[in-house]
Amino acid sequence: MAWLFGRKKDKIPPASSKLDGKLITYAVRREATGELVIGKDGRICAATEQLELRFSDGSVPFACPISTMEYGELMSHNGVLITGDDTVTGNRVTVVAYYKYYR
């Protein structure tokens, strides 16, 4: 009977399954002076051990290992906030990627 009244454990899905393939309209990098747009019209790629933001012009301005990454979806559910060790710049970076919205 314990299974009947037992509490279900909260499971957080890994970034590779939740974020991989999401289309984004644009992404910004948070800095001390404000936010800087790093790309427009792209996709989140998290199929390997590394999460990357790839844009239509072929650039990859942000890439970090999934093991060092922290992420959380925005309250409006129209984007994701990612903090991780950026392999492009070599610093710990916070990026906000806004999802593409289809009607």
C-alpha positions as CSV (number, residue, x, y, z in Angstrom):
1,M,0.0,0.0,0.0
2,A,3.0,2.3,0.4
3,W,3.2,2.8,-3.4
4,L,-0.4,4.0,-3.4
5,F,0.1,6.9,-1.0
6,G,3.9,7.4,-1.6
7,R,5.1,10.7,-3.1
8,K,6.4,10.7,-6.6
9,K,9.9,11.8,-6.9
10,D,10.5,14.9,-9.0
11,K,12.7,14.1,-12.0
12,I,14.5,16.8,-13.9
13,P,15.0,15.8,-17.5
14,P,18.6,16.1,-18.8
15,A,19.4,19.1,-20.9
16,S,20.0,16.9,-23.9
17,S,16.5,15.7,-24.1
18,K,14.6,18.9,-23.0
19,L,16.6,21.5,-25.0
20,D,17.9,19.7,-28.0
21,G,16.4,20.9,-31.3
22,K,14.5,23.9,-29.9
23,L,14.4,26.8,-32.4
24,I,15.3,30.2,-31.1
25,T,14.6,33.7,-32.5
26,Y,17.6,35.3,-30.8
27,A,20.0,34.9,-27.9
28,V,21.6,37.4,-25.6
29,R,24.7,37.2,-23.3
30,R,24.4,38.9,-20.0
31,E,27.3,41.2,-19.0
32,A,27.9,43.7,-16.3
33,T,26.9,46.6,-18.6
34,G,23.7,45.0,-19.9
35,E,22.8,42.4,-22.5
36,L,24.5,41.8,-25.8
37,V,22.7,40.1,-28.7
38,I,25.0,37.2,-29.8
39,G,22.8,35.8,-32.6
40,K,19.4,35.6,-34.3
41,D,17.4,32.8,-35.9
42,G,19.1,29.6,-34.6
43,R,18.8,26.3,-32.8
44,I,19.9,24.7,-29.6
45,C,22.0,21.6,-30.2
46,A,22.5,19.4,-27.2
47,A,22.8,15.9,-28.8
48,T,26.4,15.4,-27.7
49,E,28.3,16.1,-24.4
50,Q,28.3,19.8,-25.3
51,L,25.4,22.3,-25.6
52,E,25.8,24.7,-28.5
53,L,23.8,27.7,-29.8
54,R,24.0,27.5,-33.6
55,F,22.7,30.3,-35.8
56,S,21.6,30.6,-39.5
57,D,24.8,32.4,-40.4
58,G,26.9,29.4,-39.3
59,S,28.2,31.0,-36.1
60,V,28.5,29.2,-32.7
61,P,28.9,32.0,-30.2
62,F,28.2,29.9,-27.1
63,A,29.1,26.3,-26.3
64,C,29.5,24.7,-22.9
65,P,29.8,21.1,-21.5
66,I,26.5,19.8,-20.3
67,S,28.2,18.6,-17.1
68,T,29.1,22.2,-16.0
69,M,25.8,23.8,-17.2
70,E,22.9,25.1,-15.2
71,Y,19.6,26.0,-16.9
72,G,16.1,27.0,-16.1
73,E,13.1,27.9,-18.3
74,L,11.8,31.4,-18.1
75,M,8.5,31.9,-16.2
76,S,6.8,32.9,-19.4
77,H,8.0,29.6,-21.0
78,N,9.2,31.5,-24.1
79,G,12.9,30.9,-23.4
80,V,15.7,29.4,-21.3
81,L,18.4,30.9,-19.1
82,I,21.7,29.0,-19.4
83,T,24.8,29.5,-17.2
84,G,27.9,27.5,-18.1
85,D,31.7,27.5,-18.7
86,D,31.8,28.8,-22.3
87,T,34.4,27.1,-24.4
88,V,34.4,29.9,-26.9
89,T,35.4,32.7,-24.5
90,G,36.8,30.6,-21.7
91,N,34.7,32.4,-19.0
92,R,31.6,31.5,-17.0
93,V,28.8,33.0,-19.1
94,T,25.0,33.5,-18.7
95,V,23.0,33.4,-21.9
96,V,19.2,33.8,-22.5
97,A,17.8,32.1,-25.6
98,Y,14.3,33.0,-26.6
99,Y,12.2,30.3,-28.3
100,K,10.6,30.7,-31.7
101,Y,6.8,31.0,-31.3
102,Y,4.5,29.4,-33.8
103,R,0.7,30.0,-33.9
